[in-house]
Amino acid sequence: MKIKLSKTADKFLKKLDGSSKKTVVDKIGILKSTRATATIPKTVPSGSIISP
C-alpha cells in the first residue's frame, strides 16, 4: 500500500526504525481507508479498535 505523506510526516517516519514506521503507515492506511469507504478493511490487525 502506498500512501502520500506530507514532507513533515515523511521526515518524522524517517527518524523511526523500520518496525515503528511500518506500524504507523499501517495505522494511517487503516484510518484513510475507513474514512474513505466507511467500512472496516479486511486487513485489520488483531487487537485494533476502530470506532465508526
Residue frames as qw, qx, qy, qz and C-alpha x, y, z in Angstrom:
[[0.000, 0.889, 0.457, 0.000, 0.00, 0.00, 0.00],
 [0.420, 0.171, -0.006, 0.891, 1.43, 3.35, -0.98],
 [0.169, -0.861, -0.448, 0.171, 0.35, 6.45, 0.91],
 [0.332, 0.644, -0.019, 0.688, 1.24, 10.01, 0.03],
 [0.538, -0.613, -0.370, 0.445, 2.71, 11.75, 3.05],
 [0.054, 0.993, -0.035, 0.096, 3.45, 15.37, 3.72],
 [0.510, 0.577, -0.470, 0.431, 7.12, 16.32, 3.95],
 [0.336, -0.572, 0.493, -0.563, 6.79, 16.71, 7.72],
 [0.916, -0.152, 0.230, -0.292, 5.28, 13.26, 8.12],
 [0.872, 0.398, -0.242, 0.153, 7.93, 11.76, 5.85],
 [0.212, 0.634, -0.542, 0.510, 10.75, 13.29, 7.90],
 [0.605, -0.432, 0.434, -0.509, 9.12, 12.01, 11.09],
 [0.984, 0.051, 0.073, -0.156, 8.81, 8.48, 9.71],
 [0.684, 0.545, -0.396, 0.278, 12.45, 8.50, 8.55],
 [0.123, -0.624, 0.577, -0.512, 13.52, 9.08, 12.16],
 [0.822, -0.241, 0.347, -0.381, 11.76, 5.90, 13.27],
 [0.255, -0.297, 0.900, 0.190, 13.12, 2.40, 12.96],
 [0.253, 0.028, -0.771, -0.584, 11.60, 0.10, 10.35],
 [0.188, -0.377, -0.904, 0.066, 9.07, -1.70, 12.55],
 [0.015, 0.549, 0.433, -0.715, 7.71, 1.53, 14.04],
 [0.180, 0.320, -0.359, -0.858, 7.46, 3.09, 10.59],
 [0.237, -0.136, -0.875, -0.400, 5.52, 0.11, 9.26],
 [0.121, -0.490, -0.786, 0.357, 3.14, 0.26, 12.23],
 [0.075, 0.524, 0.156, -0.834, 2.50, 3.97, 11.73],
 [0.222, 0.209, -0.575, -0.760, 1.98, 3.60, 7.98],
 [0.188, -0.272, -0.934, -0.137, -0.39, 0.67, 8.56],
 [0.039, -0.564, -0.627, 0.535, -2.44, 2.72, 11.02],
 [0.151, 0.445, -0.145, -0.871, -2.56, 5.67, 8.62],
 [0.210, 0.035, -0.802, -0.558, -3.70, 3.31, 5.89],
 [0.135, -0.428, -0.885, 0.127, -6.45, 1.88, 8.09],
 [0.031, 0.581, 0.369, -0.725, -7.64, 5.35, 9.07],
 [0.180, 0.355, -0.389, -0.831, -7.64, 6.58, 5.47],
 [0.213, -0.093, -0.881, -0.411, -9.41, 3.50, 4.12],
 [0.083, -0.505, -0.808, 0.293, -12.09, 3.58, 6.83],
 [0.094, 0.562, 0.169, -0.804, -12.72, 7.28, 6.28],
 [0.184, 0.278, -0.564, -0.756, -12.88, 6.86, 2.51],
 [0.376, -0.100, -0.832, -0.395, -15.12, 3.80, 2.39],
 [0.546, -0.344, 0.263, -0.717, -16.83, 3.91, 5.79],
 [0.965, -0.098, -0.184, -0.159, -16.21, 0.18, 6.07],
 [0.560, -0.649, 0.510, 0.073, -13.64, -1.73, 8.07],
 [0.494, 0.574, -0.613, -0.226, -10.93, -3.11, 5.79],
 [0.968, -0.087, -0.215, -0.100, -10.36, -6.86, 5.82],
 [0.715, 0.233, -0.407, 0.518, -6.70, -6.43, 6.77],
 [0.350, -0.800, 0.154, -0.462, -7.19, -5.10, 10.29],
 [0.352, 0.317, -0.789, 0.392, -4.51, -6.23, 12.74],
 [0.602, -0.500, -0.622, -0.011, -5.92, -8.15, 15.69],
 [0.459, -0.449, -0.403, 0.652, -6.35, -6.00, 18.77],
 [0.091, 0.096, 0.159, 0.978, -7.09, -2.85, 16.81],
 [0.116, 0.632, 0.671, -0.371, -10.17, -0.93, 17.80],
 [0.094, 0.151, 0.397, 0.901, -11.76, 1.11, 15.04],
 [0.187, 0.532, 0.595, -0.572, -14.66, 3.28, 16.02],
 [0.367, 0.595, 0.603, 0.384, -17.08, 4.30, 13.28]]
